[in-house]
Amino acid sequence: MRVVKLVYSIANRLPDIEKFGLAQQMRRAAVSVPSNIAEGYARNSSKELIQFISISLGSLSELDTQIHIALELGYLQDSTEIQSALDEAHADLVNLRVRLRDAIGTRERTRSLGAKPS
């Protein structure tokens, strides 16, 4: 949510010519991150949550690129705060995805060890 708030603040400061271009793309990518996490969580499946976390990571990458574009075009002078928020969100999501994958692997190994031959 921190990323969303920062992006909306940045997008609101972009020139009017970018109102329906870069600003809109940045907002969509930012909102996509928590939205996909929520949707994945609602699926009640760790494997699906992992997939939606991966989609969120893709949206963070899009947003990172859009921030760099804004810098290159001179629309943004300092990206320190948003870059820090993006890096933190990325690390958190990667760590969550790893923990979920490890938990799934543990469950699957436990099942295979406890399975009785038919």
N, CA, C and O atoms as a GROMACS GRO file, in nm:
protein
  472
    1MET      N    1   0.083  -0.119   0.000
    1MET     CA    2   0.000   0.000   0.000
    1MET      C    3   0.088   0.127   0.000
    1MET      O    4   0.050   0.231  -0.054
    2ARG      N    5   0.205   0.114   0.061
    2ARG     CA    6   0.296   0.229   0.060
    2ARG      C    7   0.334   0.266  -0.083
    2ARG      O    8   0.339   0.384  -0.119
    3VAL      N    9   0.359   0.165  -0.164
    3VAL     CA   10   0.394   0.189  -0.305
    3VAL      C   11   0.278   0.260  -0.375
    3VAL      O   12   0.301   0.355  -0.450
    4VAL      N   13   0.156   0.215  -0.352
    4VAL     CA   14   0.039   0.276  -0.416
    4VAL      C   15   0.030   0.424  -0.380
    4VAL      O   16   0.011   0.508  -0.468
    5LYS      N   17   0.043   0.455  -0.253
    5LYS     CA   18   0.034   0.595  -0.208
    5LYS      C   19   0.141   0.681  -0.272
    5LYS      O   20   0.114   0.792  -0.318
    6LEU      N   21   0.264   0.629  -0.275
    6LEU     CA   22   0.373   0.706  -0.335
    6LEU      C   23   0.351   0.726  -0.485
    6LEU      O   24   0.376   0.835  -0.537
    7VAL      N   25   0.305   0.623  -0.552
    7VAL     CA   26   0.284   0.633  -0.697
    7VAL      C   27   0.173   0.733  -0.729
    7VAL      O   28   0.187   0.812  -0.822
    8TYR      N   29   0.065   0.730  -0.653
    8TYR     CA   30  -0.041   0.827  -0.677
    8TYR      C   31   0.010   0.970  -0.657
    8TYR      O   32  -0.027   1.060  -0.732
    9SER      N   33   0.094   0.989  -0.558
    9SER     CA   34   0.152   1.122  -0.535
    9SER      C   35   0.240   1.163  -0.653
    9SER      O   36   0.233   1.277  -0.699
   10ILE      N   37   0.322   1.071  -0.701
   10ILE     CA   38   0.408   1.100  -0.816
   10ILE      C   39   0.325   1.125  -0.940
   10ILE      O   40   0.349   1.222  -1.013
   11ALA      N   41   0.227   1.039  -0.965
   11ALA     CA   42   0.144   1.051  -1.086
   11ALA      C   43   0.070   1.184  -1.089
   11ALA      O   44   0.052   1.243  -1.196
   12ASN      N   45   0.027   1.230  -0.973
   12ASN     CA   46  -0.045   1.358  -0.966
   12ASN      C   47   0.043   1.477  -1.001
   12ASN      O   48  -0.007   1.583  -1.036
   13ARG      N   49   0.174   1.459  -0.992
   13ARG     CA   50   0.267   1.569  -1.023
   13ARG      C   51   0.318   1.564  -1.166
   13ARG      O   52   0.388   1.656  -1.210
   14LEU      N   53   0.284   1.460  -1.240
   14LEU     CA   54   0.329   1.451  -1.379
   14LEU      C   55   0.256   1.556  -1.464
   14LEU      O   56   0.147   1.600  -1.428
   15PRO      N   57   0.315   1.596  -1.574
   15PRO     CA   58   0.251   1.696  -1.661
   15PRO      C   59   0.116   1.646  -1.713
   15PRO      O   60   0.093   1.526  -1.726
   16ASP      N   61   0.028   1.741  -1.742
   16ASP     CA   62  -0.106   1.707  -1.793
   16ASP      C   63  -0.100   1.618  -1.917
   16ASP      O   64  -0.189   1.536  -1.939
   17ILE      N   65   0.003   1.636  -1.998
   17ILE     CA   66   0.014   1.555  -2.120
   17ILE      C   67   0.026   1.406  -2.087
   17ILE      O   68  -0.004   1.322  -2.172
   18GLU      N   69   0.069   1.372  -1.967
   18GLU     CA   70   0.085   1.233  -1.925
   18GLU      C   71  -0.034   1.180  -1.845
   18GLU      O   72  -0.030   1.068  -1.795
   19LYS      N   73  -0.138   1.261  -1.832
   19LYS     CA   74  -0.255   1.222  -1.752
   19LYS      C   75  -0.312   1.087  -1.795
   19LYS      O   76  -0.348   1.005  -1.711
   20PHE      N   77  -0.321   1.064  -1.925
   20PHE     CA   78  -0.378   0.939  -1.976
   20PHE      C   79  -0.270   0.846  -2.032
   20PHE      O   80  -0.302   0.747  -2.098
   21GLY      N   81  -0.145   0.879  -2.007
   21GLY     CA   82  -0.034   0.796  -2.053
   21GLY      C   83   0.040   0.736  -1.936
   21GLY      O   84  -0.008   0.642  -1.872
   22LEU      N   85   0.156   0.789  -1.910
   22LEU     CA   86   0.245   0.735  -1.808
   22LEU      C   87   0.180   0.735  -1.669
   22LEU      O   88   0.193   0.638  -1.595
   23ALA      N   89   0.111   0.841  -1.634
   23ALA     CA   90   0.048   0.850  -1.501
   23ALA      C   91  -0.053   0.737  -1.482
   23ALA      O   92  -0.055   0.673  -1.377
   24GLN      N   93  -0.135   0.713  -1.582
   24GLN     CA   94  -0.236   0.608  -1.573
   24GLN      C   95  -0.171   0.470  -1.566
   24GLN      O   96  -0.216   0.384  -1.490
   25GLN      N   97  -0.068   0.449  -1.645
   25GLN     CA   98   0.003   0.320  -1.644
   25GLN      C   99   0.066   0.295  -1.507
   25GLN      O  100   0.061   0.183  -1.456
   26MET      N  101   0.125   0.399  -1.449
   26MET     CA  102   0.188   0.386  -1.318
   26MET      C  103   0.084   0.351  -1.212
   26MET      O  104   0.107   0.263  -1.128
   27ARG      N  105  -0.029   0.418  -1.215
   27ARG     CA  106  -0.135   0.390  -1.117
   27ARG      C  107  -0.185   0.246  -1.130
   27ARG      O  108  -0.202   0.176  -1.031
   28ARG      N  109  -0.208   0.204  -1.254
   28ARG     CA  110  -0.258   0.067  -1.276
   28ARG      C  111  -0.159  -0.038  -1.227
   28ARG      O  112  -0.199  -0.134  -1.162
   29ALA      N  113  -0.031  -0.019  -1.257
   29ALA     CA  114   0.070  -0.115  -1.212
   29ALA      C  115   0.078  -0.119  -1.060
   29ALA      O  116   0.089  -0.225  -1.000
   30ALA      N  117   0.072  -0.001  -0.998
   30ALA     CA  118   0.079   0.006  -0.851
   30ALA      C  119  -0.040  -0.062  -0.785
   30ALA      O  120  -0.023  -0.139  -0.691
   31VAL      N  121  -0.159  -0.034  -0.834
   31VAL     CA  122  -0.281  -0.093  -0.777
   31VAL      C  123  -0.285  -0.243  -0.801
   31VAL      O  124  -0.341  -0.318  -0.721
   32SER      N  125  -0.225  -0.287  -0.910
   32SER     CA  126  -0.222  -0.428  -0.943
   32SER      C  127  -0.149  -0.512  -0.838
   32SER      O  128  -0.183  -0.628  -0.817
   33VAL      N  129  -0.049  -0.455  -0.774
   33VAL     CA  130   0.033  -0.531  -0.678
   33VAL      C  131  -0.052  -0.582  -0.561
   33VAL      O  132  -0.062  -0.704  -0.545
   34PRO      N  133  -0.113  -0.496  -0.479
   34PRO     CA  134  -0.192  -0.548  -0.368
   34PRO      C  135  -0.319  -0.619  -0.414
   34PRO      O  136  -0.368  -0.710  -0.346
   35SER      N  137  -0.373  -0.578  -0.528
   35SER     CA  138  -0.495  -0.643  -0.579
   35SER      C  139  -0.470  -0.789  -0.613
   35SER      O  140  -0.552  -0.875  -0.581
   36ASN      N  141  -0.358  -0.817  -0.678
   36ASN     CA  142  -0.326  -0.956  -0.713
   36ASN      C  143  -0.294  -1.040  -0.589
   36ASN      O  144  -0.327  -1.158  -0.585
   37ILE      N  145  -0.230  -0.981  -0.492
   37ILE     CA  146  -0.204  -1.054  -0.368
   37ILE      C  147  -0.336  -1.090  -0.300
   37ILE      O  148  -0.353  -1.202  -0.254
   38ALA      N  149  -0.429  -0.995  -0.295
   38ALA     CA  150  -0.560  -1.021  -0.234
   38ALA      C  151  -0.634  -1.130  -0.310
   38ALA      O  152  -0.693  -1.219  -0.250
   39GLU      N  153  -0.631  -1.123  -0.443
   39GLU     CA  154  -0.702  -1.224  -0.522
   39GLU      C  155  -0.640  -1.362  -0.501
   39GLU      O  156  -0.712  -1.461  -0.486
   40GLY      N  157  -0.507  -1.369  -0.500
   40GLY     CA  158  -0.441  -1.497  -0.478
   40GLY      C  159  -0.472  -1.554  -0.341
   40GLY      O  160  -0.492  -1.675  -0.326
   41TYR      N  161  -0.475  -1.469  -0.241
   41TYR     CA  162  -0.507  -1.514  -0.105
   41TYR      C  163  -0.650  -1.568  -0.098
   41TYR      O  164  -0.676  -1.666  -0.028
   42ALA      N  165  -0.741  -1.503  -0.168
   42ALA     CA  166  -0.882  -1.543  -0.165
   42ALA      C  167  -0.905  -1.678  -0.232
   42ALA      O  168  -1.009  -1.740  -0.210
   43ARG      N  169  -0.812  -1.725  -0.311
   43ARG     CA  170  -0.827  -1.852  -0.381
   43ARG      C  171  -0.812  -1.973  -0.288
   43ARG      O  172  -0.844  -2.085  -0.326
   44ASN      N  173  -0.762  -1.951  -0.166
   44ASN     CA  174  -0.744  -2.058  -0.068
   44ASN      C  175  -0.656  -2.172  -0.116
   44ASN      O  176  -0.678  -2.288  -0.083
   45SER      N  177  -0.556  -2.138  -0.195
   45SER     CA  178  -0.462  -2.236  -0.247
   45SER      C  179  -0.323  -2.172  -0.248
   45SER      O  180  -0.303  -2.067  -0.308
   46SER      N  181  -0.230  -2.236  -0.181
   46SER     CA  182  -0.094  -2.181  -0.178
   46SER      C  183  -0.033  -2.172  -0.317
   46SER      O  184   0.038  -2.076  -0.348
   47LYS      N  185  -0.061  -2.271  -0.401
   47LYS     CA  186  -0.006  -2.268  -0.537
   47LYS      C  187  -0.061  -2.150  -0.617
   47LYS      O  188   0.013  -2.086  -0.691
   48GLU      N  189  -0.189  -2.123  -0.601
   48GLU     CA  190  -0.247  -2.007  -0.673
   48GLU      C  191  -0.195  -1.876  -0.614
   48GLU      O  192  -0.169  -1.781  -0.688
   49LEU      N  193  -0.180  -1.870  -0.482
   49LEU     CA  194  -0.124  -1.749  -0.421
   49LEU      C  195   0.016  -1.723  -0.475
   49LEU      O  196   0.050  -1.609  -0.504
   50ILE      N  197   0.096  -1.827  -0.488
   50ILE     CA  198   0.230  -1.812  -0.546
   50ILE      C  199   0.222  -1.753  -0.687
   50ILE      O  200   0.301  -1.665  -0.722
   51GLN      N  201   0.128  -1.801  -0.766
   51GLN     CA  202   0.112  -1.749  -0.902
   51GLN      C  203   0.076  -1.600  -0.901
   51GLN      O  204   0.130  -1.522  -0.979
   52PHE      N  205  -0.015  -1.562  -0.812
   52PHE     CA  206  -0.056  -1.421  -0.805
   52PHE      C  207   0.055  -1.333  -0.747
   52PHE      O  208   0.065  -1.216  -0.782
   53ILE      N  209   0.138  -1.388  -0.660
   53ILE     CA  210   0.255  -1.313  -0.611
   53ILE      C  211   0.350  -1.289  -0.727
   53ILE      O  212   0.408  -1.181  -0.738
   54SER      N  213   0.367  -1.388  -0.813
   54SER     CA  214   0.453  -1.370  -0.931
   54SER      C  215   0.399  -1.262  -1.022
   54SER      O  216   0.476  -1.184  -1.079
   55ILE      N  217   0.268  -1.255  -1.038
   55ILE     CA  218   0.207  -1.149  -1.118
   55ILE      C  219   0.234  -1.013  -1.054
   55ILE      O  220   0.263  -0.916  -1.123
   56SER      N  221   0.223  -1.007  -0.921
   56SER     CA  222   0.252  -0.883  -0.849
   56SER      C  223   0.396  -0.839  -0.868
   56SER      O  224   0.424  -0.720  -0.883
   57LEU      N  225   0.487  -0.936  -0.868
   57LEU     CA  226   0.628  -0.903  -0.892
   57LEU      C  227   0.647  -0.846  -1.033
   57LEU      O  228   0.728  -0.757  -1.054
   58GLY      N  229   0.572  -0.899  -1.128
   58GLY     CA  230   0.576  -0.844  -1.263
   58GLY      C  231   0.528  -0.700  -1.267
   58GLY      O  232   0.586  -0.616  -1.336
   59SER      N  233   0.423  -0.671  -1.193
   59SER     CA  234   0.370  -0.535  -1.186
   59SER      C  235   0.471  -0.441  -1.120
   59SER      O  236   0.485  -0.325  -1.162
   60LEU      N  237   0.542  -0.489  -1.019
   60LEU     CA  238   0.647  -0.407  -0.956
   60LEU      C  239   0.758  -0.376  -1.057
   60LEU      O  240   0.812  -0.266  -1.058
   61SER      N  241   0.791  -0.475  -1.141
   61SER     CA  242   0.895  -0.452  -1.242
   61SER      C  243   0.849  -0.350  -1.346
   61SER      O  244   0.926  -0.264  -1.388
   62GLU      N  245   0.722  -0.359  -1.386
   62GLU     CA  246   0.666  -0.258  -1.478
   62GLU      C  247   0.677  -0.119  -1.416
   62GLU      O  248   0.719  -0.023  -1.480
   63LEU      N  249   0.638  -0.112  -1.291
   63LEU     CA  250   0.640   0.017  -1.220
   63LEU      C  251   0.782   0.072  -1.208
   63LEU      O  252   0.804   0.192  -1.223
   64ASP      N  253   0.877  -0.015  -1.180
   64ASP     CA  254   1.016   0.027  -1.172
   64ASP      C  255   1.061   0.088  -1.305
   64ASP      O  256   1.128   0.190  -1.306
   65THR      N  257   1.023   0.025  -1.414
   65THR     CA  258   1.057   0.077  -1.547
   65THR      C  259   0.990   0.212  -1.570
   65THR      O  260   1.053   0.304  -1.623
   66GLN      N  261   0.865   0.225  -1.531
   66GLN     CA  262   0.792   0.351  -1.550
   66GLN      C  263   0.854   0.463  -1.467
   66GLN      O  264   0.857   0.578  -1.511
   67ILE      N  265   0.903   0.431  -1.349
   67ILE     CA  266   0.972   0.532  -1.267
   67ILE      C  267   1.099   0.577  -1.339
   67ILE      O  268   1.130   0.696  -1.342
   68HIS      N  269   1.172   0.482  -1.396
   68HIS     CA  270   1.293   0.518  -1.471
   68HIS      C  271   1.259   0.603  -1.593
   68HIS      O  272   1.333   0.696  -1.626
   69ILE      N  273   1.149   0.573  -1.659
   69ILE     CA  274   1.105   0.655  -1.773
   69ILE      C  275   1.076   0.797  -1.727
   69ILE      O  276   1.117   0.894  -1.791
   70ALA      N  277   1.005   0.811  -1.616
   70ALA     CA  278   0.973   0.945  -1.563
   70ALA      C  279   1.101   1.022  -1.529
   70ALA      O  280   1.109   1.142  -1.552
   71LEU      N  281   1.199   0.952  -1.477
   71LEU     CA  282   1.328   1.017  -1.447
   71LEU      C  283   1.396   1.061  -1.576
   71LEU      O  284   1.444   1.175  -1.587
   72GLU      N  285   1.402   0.971  -1.675
   72GLU     CA  286   1.468   1.002  -1.802
   72GLU      C  287   1.402   1.120  -1.874
   72GLU      O  288   1.469   1.199  -1.940
   73LEU      N  289   1.269   1.130  -1.861
   73LEU     CA  290   1.196   1.239  -1.926
   73LEU      C  291   1.201   1.368  -1.847
   73LEU      O  292   1.151   1.472  -1.891
   74GLY      N  293   1.261   1.362  -1.729
   74GLY     CA  294   1.272   1.482  -1.644
   74GLY      C  295   1.146   1.514  -1.567
   74GLY      O  296   1.134   1.623  -1.511
   75TYR      N  297   1.052   1.420  -1.562
   75TYR     CA  298   0.927   1.441  -1.488
   75TYR      C  299   0.945   1.418  -1.339
   75TYR      O  300   0.865   1.466  -1.258
   76LEU      N  301   1.047   1.345  -1.303
   76LEU     CA  302   1.074   1.310  -1.164
   76LEU      C  303   1.219   1.343  -1.136
   76LEU      O  304   1.309   1.303  -1.210
   77GLN      N  305   1.242   1.416  -1.028
   77GLN     CA  306   1.378   1.459  -0.997
   77GLN      C  307   1.449   1.364  -0.901
   77GLN      O  308   1.570   1.345  -0.910
   78ASP      N  309   1.373   1.304  -0.810
   78ASP     CA  310   1.432   1.216  -0.708
   78ASP      C  311   1.343   1.094  -0.691
   78ASP      O  312   1.224   1.106  -0.661
   79SER      N  313   1.401   0.978  -0.709
   79SER     CA  314   1.324   0.854  -0.698
   79SER      C  315   1.364   0.772  -0.576
   79SER      O  316   1.327   0.655  -0.566
   80THR      N  317   1.438   0.831  -0.485
   80THR     CA  318   1.490   0.757  -0.370
   80THR      C  319   1.380   0.691  -0.289
   80THR      O  320   1.389   0.572  -0.259
   81GLU      N  321   1.276   0.765  -0.255
   81GLU     CA  322   1.169   0.711  -0.169
   81GLU      C  323   1.090   0.601  -0.239
   81GLU      O  324   1.065   0.495  -0.180
   82ILE      N  325   1.050   0.623  -0.363
   82ILE     CA  326   0.973   0.522  -0.435
   82ILE      C  327   1.060   0.401  -0.464
   82ILE      O  328   1.013   0.288  -0.457
   83GLN      N  329   1.187   0.422  -0.497
   83GLN     CA  330   1.276   0.309  -0.525
   83GLN      C  331   1.294   0.224  -0.401
   83GLN      O  332   1.296   0.101  -0.409
   84SER      N  333   1.306   0.288  -0.287
   84SER     CA  334   1.318   0.215  -0.160
   84SER      C  335   1.192   0.132  -0.133
   84SER      O  336   1.201   0.017  -0.091
   85ALA      N  337   1.076   0.192  -0.157
   85ALA     CA  338   0.949   0.120  -0.137
   85ALA      C  339   0.936   0.004  -0.234
   85ALA      O  340   0.889  -0.103  -0.196
   86LEU      N  341   0.977   0.023  -0.358
   86LEU     CA  342   0.972  -0.084  -0.458
   86LEU      C  343   1.066  -0.199  -0.419
   86LEU      O  344   1.030  -0.316  -0.428
   87ASP      N  345   1.186  -0.164  -0.376
   87ASP     CA  346   1.283  -0.266  -0.337
   87ASP      C  347   1.233  -0.346  -0.216
   87ASP      O  348   1.247  -0.468  -0.212
   88GLU      N  349   1.174  -0.276  -0.120
   88GLU     CA  350   1.121  -0.343  -0.001
   88GLU      C  351   1.005  -0.436  -0.037
   88GLU      O  352   0.999  -0.550   0.009
   89ALA      N  353   0.913  -0.387  -0.119
   89ALA     CA  354   0.798  -0.469  -0.161
   89ALA      C  355   0.846  -0.591  -0.239
   89ALA      O  356   0.795  -0.701  -0.220
   90HIS      N  357   0.944  -0.571  -0.327
   90HIS     CA  358   0.998  -0.681  -0.406
   90HIS      C  359   1.059  -0.788  -0.314
   90HIS      O  360   1.030  -0.906  -0.329
   91ALA      N  361   1.141  -0.745  -0.220
   91ALA     CA  362   1.205  -0.840  -0.128
   91ALA      C  363   1.101  -0.915  -0.045
   91ALA      O  364   1.111  -1.036  -0.026
   92ASP      N  365   1.001  -0.843   0.004
   92ASP     CA  366   0.895  -0.906   0.083
   92ASP      C  367   0.820  -1.012   0.003
   92ASP      O  368   0.793  -1.121   0.053
   93LEU      N  369   0.788  -0.980  -0.122
   93LEU     CA  370   0.714  -1.074  -0.206
   93LEU      C  371   0.798  -1.195  -0.244
   93LEU      O  372   0.749  -1.308  -0.245
   94VAL      N  373   0.924  -1.173  -0.275
   94VAL     CA  374   1.012  -1.285  -0.308
   94VAL      C  375   1.026  -1.377  -0.186
   94VAL      O  376   1.020  -1.499  -0.200
   95ASN      N  377   1.044  -1.319  -0.068
   95ASN     CA  378   1.056  -1.400   0.053
   95ASN      C  379   0.929  -1.478   0.082
   95ASN      O  380   0.935  -1.595   0.120
   96LEU      N  381   0.814  -1.415   0.063
   96LEU     CA  382   0.687  -1.484   0.084
   96LEU      C  383   0.671  -1.599  -0.014
   96LEU      O  384   0.629  -1.708   0.024
   97ARG      N  385   0.705  -1.574  -0.138
   97ARG     CA  386   0.694  -1.679  -0.240
   97ARG      C  387   0.785  -1.797  -0.207
   97ARG      O  388   0.744  -1.912  -0.223
   98VAL      N  389   0.906  -1.771  -0.162
   98VAL     CA  390   0.999  -1.878  -0.124
   98VAL      C  391   0.943  -1.958  -0.006
   98VAL      O  392   0.947  -2.081  -0.008
   99ARG      N  393   0.891  -1.888   0.096
   99ARG     CA  394   0.835  -1.958   0.212
   99ARG      C  395   0.717  -2.045   0.173
   99ARG      O  396   0.703  -2.157   0.221
  100LEU      N  397   0.631  -1.994   0.085
  100LEU     CA  398   0.516  -2.072   0.041
  100LEU      C  399   0.561  -2.195  -0.038
  100LEU      O  400   0.507  -2.304  -0.020
  101ARG      N  401   0.658  -2.177  -0.127
  101ARG     CA  402   0.709  -2.291  -0.205
  101ARG      C  403   0.771  -2.395  -0.112
  101ARG      O  404   0.751  -2.515  -0.132
  102ASP      N  405   0.845  -2.349  -0.013
  102ASP     CA  406   0.906  -2.442   0.083
  102ASP      C  407   0.799  -2.518   0.160
  102ASP      O  408   0.812  -2.639   0.183
  103ALA      N  409   0.692  -2.449   0.200
  103ALA     CA  410   0.584  -2.513   0.274
  103ALA      C  411   0.513  -2.617   0.188
  103ALA      O  412   0.479  -2.725   0.236
  104ILE      N  413   0.493  -2.586   0.062
  104ILE     CA  414   0.429  -2.682  -0.029
  104ILE      C  415   0.520  -2.804  -0.046
  104ILE      O  416   0.472  -2.917  -0.044
  105GLY      N  417   0.648  -2.781  -0.064
  105GLY     CA  418   0.743  -2.891  -0.079
  105GLY      C  419   0.745  -2.980   0.044
  105GLY      O  420   0.752  -3.103   0.032
  106THR      N  421   0.740  -2.920   0.162
  106THR     CA  422   0.738  -2.997   0.286
  106THR      C  423   0.612  -3.082   0.295
  106THR      O  424   0.618  -3.199   0.331
  107ARG      N  425   0.498  -3.023   0.262
  107ARG     CA  426   0.371  -3.097   0.265
  107ARG      C  427   0.374  -3.214   0.166
  107ARG      O  428   0.329  -3.324   0.198
  108GLU      N  429   0.425  -3.189   0.048
  108GLU     CA  430   0.428  -3.294  -0.054
  108GLU      C  431   0.523  -3.407  -0.015
  108GLU      O  432   0.493  -3.524  -0.038
  109ARG      N  433   0.638  -3.373   0.045
  109ARG     CA  434   0.731  -3.476   0.090
  109ARG      C  435   0.670  -3.557   0.204
  109ARG      O  436   0.686  -3.679   0.210
  110THR      N  437   0.599  -3.489   0.294
  110THR     CA  438   0.534  -3.557   0.406
  110THR      C  439   0.428  -3.653   0.355
  110THR      O  440   0.417  -3.766   0.402
  111ARG      N  441   0.349  -3.608   0.259
  111ARG     CA  442   0.245  -3.694   0.201
  111ARG      C  443   0.306  -3.817   0.135
  111ARG      O  444   0.256  -3.928   0.154
  112SER      N  445   0.413  -3.798   0.058
  112SER     CA  446   0.472  -3.911  -0.013
  112SER      C  447   0.536  -4.010   0.085
  112SER      O  448   0.537  -4.131   0.059
  113LEU      N  449   0.589  -3.963   0.195
  113LEU     CA  450   0.649  -4.052   0.294
  113LEU      C  451   0.542  -4.127   0.372
  113LEU      O  452   0.561  -4.242   0.413
  114GLY      N  453   0.428  -4.061   0.393
  114GLY     CA  454   0.322  -4.123   0.472
  114GLY      C  455   0.223  -4.202   0.390
  114GLY      O  456   0.133  -4.266   0.445
  115ALA      N  457   0.238  -4.200   0.259
  115ALA     CA  458   0.143  -4.272   0.173
  115ALA      C  459   0.159  -4.422   0.189
  115ALA      O  460   0.270  -4.474   0.192
  116LYS      N  461   0.048  -4.490   0.199
  116LYS     CA  462   0.051  -4.635   0.213
  116LYS      C  463   0.032  -4.699   0.075
  116LYS      O  464  -0.051  -4.653  -0.004
  117PRO      N  465   0.108  -4.804   0.048
  117PRO     CA  466   0.093  -4.870  -0.082
  117PRO      C  467  -0.044  -4.933  -0.094
  117PRO      O  468  -0.101  -4.979   0.005
  118SER      N  469  -0.099  -4.935  -0.216
  118SER     CA  470  -0.233  -4.993  -0.235
  118SER      C  471  -0.227  -5.136  -0.279
  118SER      O  472  -0.331  -5.199  -0.299
   0.00000   0.00000   0.00000
